[in-house]
Amino acid sequence: MRIYSLLDYTRFTLLVFGEAEVGLDLPNFIKVIRIDPSRRERGYWTESEYYMGQAIMVRPDSYIHSSASLDRIDALLGDGW
């Protein structure tokens, strides 16, 4: 499955690559998709380690808005959303 097929073109999408909890109070116009580092019965996963430990904010037009490591995920919302 391609990530682009998971995007919601009416909202921002926060892709979380890893097992860290997203403890942020996110606005309702941000959809969160968690991608686990190993195969799961439910949800999404990847065997690639390229983006593991990263969070990527994707704009509704499918362009990347910003990215940060999971320990700095709050920096993605520092623009005053």
Secondary structure as GFF3:
##gff-version 3
##sequence-region A 1 81
A	DSSP	three_ten_helix	3	6	.	.	.	ID=ss1
A	DSSP	beta_strand	12	17	.	.	.	ID=ss2
A	DSSP	beta_strand	30	36	.	.	.	ID=ss3
A	DSSP	beta_strand	44	45	.	.	.	ID=ss4
A	DSSP	beta_strand	54	58	.	.	.	ID=ss5
A	DSSP	beta_strand	64	69	.	.	.	ID=ss6
A	DSSP	three_ten_helix	70	77	.	.	.	ID=ss7
###
